[in-house]
């Protein structure tokens, strides 16, 4: 007699096999494999991404509003906080369309060109315009880190600066202003973007947007 865990695993494997078969039929130019693992979604996905040498993790969300809502304790928050791989989080309400305009929120610190590679590949693949956005609560910046220009070689981009004390709101307002289809950020151990993803005991909702969010890892 099978255990409950065995029954659940068999059902999950059958569902995965059916999904893989459908995706292979719909996308015969793409290699698709399935994995059924025990553990939390974030930890299991991170293990597969690491062992398979993935360049990008793509995940959807099931927020009640259809927006991407990154909450403390949510799978999206756990992936952004724990993942070693660039992660694209897509709100439930979004249907695929080529991203013609992408906003990358930046700060004044140096950037590792390797961390930007997934963004560079995406922008090149779709011929997107990249908007570099710097948000500061004190003064508008007139320049961006020099190594960014080298890392973004052959990409059409422009630099923009905005004053604002609320980082999330400022990013979303700018994305709406330029009619962007995607927002990008770099997760670092020590920078002011970490505030969005580290959370606090007084603010449960850390970030919300109607757009796909690409989080790059340094």
N, C-alpha and C positions, 0 to 999 in steps of 0.2 A: 504494500500500500504506500502510495507516494505521500510525502510530506506536503504541507501547505506551501512551503517554500519551493518545492519541486514543481508543484502544479502551477504556481504563479510564474516560475521561470519558463515552463513549457508554453504557457499562454503568451508570455512576452516574446519568446523566440518565434512563435508562429506569427504574431503580429509583425515582428521585425522582418521576417522572411517575406511576408506579403508586401510590405512597404518597399523593401529592396527590389523585389520583382517588378513592382509598378514603376518605380523610379528608373530602373534599367530600361524598361520598355519605352518610357516617355523621353528618356535622355540617353540614347544609345551611344553618344559620343563621350559620355562621362562614366568613369569607373566608380561604381557604388558598392560598398560593403557595409554590413551591419554588425553591430556589437551589442550584446546584452550583458550588462555588468551589475554586480551587487554594490550598493553604496548610494550616497547622496548624488543627485544629478551633477552638481558642480565638481565633486571629487572624481566621479567616474568619467565625466567628460574630459577633465584635465588629464587623467591618466591616459585615455585613448589618444588625445591630441599630442601628448608628449611621446608616447611609444610609437605613434605613426608618423611623427615628425611633421605635424600639420602646420601650415602657415596661417590658418584662420579658422576660428570656431564661429559658427553661425547658430544663433538660437532665437526662438520667438518667445513672446510673453503673452500672458492671458489676463492682462489688467481689465478691470470691469469697464473702464472708460474707453478702451481701445488704444490708449496711449501707453508709452513705455514709462512705467512707474517703478523706479528703483527704490525698494524699501529695505530697511534693515531686516535681515533674515530671509529675504526673498532669494530665489534661485539666481535671478539676474544679478543681484548684489553680490552673492557668493562667487559667481563666475568672474565678475569684474575684479573682485578683491583677491581671488586665489589664482586665477588663470596665469599660466606662463606664456600663453599664446594670444595674439591679437584676437579680440572677440567682437563680433558684429551682433548687436542685440536689436531685434526688429519688433516693433509694436504690432499687436494683433490686427489693427485697422489698416496697415500698410499693404498695398499691392505692389508687385515689382514694377519698376520703371527705371531706365538707365539714369543714374544720378548726374544730371548736367551741372549741378552746383553743390559743392561740398564745403562746409565750414570746419576748419581745424582751430580749436581754441588753444592758444599757446601762452607761455609766459616768457620771462626774460632769460631763463637759464639755458645753458647749452643743451643740444639734442644729440642723441645717438642716432646716426643715419640708419643703422640696422633696425631700430624700432619703427622707423617711418616706412620701411619697405612695403608692408601690406597696403598702406594708404597710397603710396606711389604707384604700385601695380594696379590698384583699383582705378585711380584717377586716369592713368594712361590707357587702361583697357576701354574706358567709356568716354575718353576725351573730355573729362570734366574740368570745370574751372574751380580752382581751390582758393578759398578765402581764408587767409590767416587772420585770426581775431585775437587781439590782446585786450583783456578787461582789467581795469585797475580802479581802485576806489579813490585814489589821490590825484593822479594826473594821467593824461593820455600819452601813450608812448609814440615816438616818431620813428622807431626802427625795430627790427627783429633780429634774433641771433644770426650771425653771419653764416654759420654752418647750415642753416636751413636752406639758403639759396643753393648751395652745392648739392644738398640731399634732394632738392626738388628740381633738379636739372631736367630740361625738356618738358616741364609742366607749366601750364598757364596758371599763374597765381597772382593774387593782389593782397596787400597788407592793409589791415584796418584796426583802429584802436577805439575803444569806447570806455567812458567813465561809468562805473556802477559798483554798488556795494554788494549786490546779490548776483553772484556769478551765474547761477543757473538761469535766472530771469534774463540777464544781459545776453547770454548766449542764445537763448530761445528767441528773444526779440530781434537780434541781428539776423538769425537764420530766417525768420519770417520776413524781415525787411528785404533780403536778397532773394527770397523764394528758393531756399536751399532744399535739397532732397535728403541730405545726410549731415550728421554732426560727428566730428572726430575729436578725440582727446587722447592725451598721453598719460597713462597711469604711472606715477613715480612714487618712490618711498617718501620723498620729502619735496613736496611742492603744494601750491594752493589748490590744485585740482584734487589732491588726495582728500581734501575736506569733503568733496562731494561723495567720495566712495568710502570714507572711513566711518562717517556717521557720528551721531551723538545721542545722548540719552534724552535730549529734549526735542530732537527733530527726527521723526520717524521716516518721513519721505525725504530722500536724499537728492533725487533728480527725476524730473518728469519731462517728457518731450513727445510730440506726435511723430517725430522723425526717427529713422534708424540711427543707432549710436554705435560708432566704431571706436573701441577702446584699444589703444596701442600700448604695448608693454615695454618698459625700460628695465 
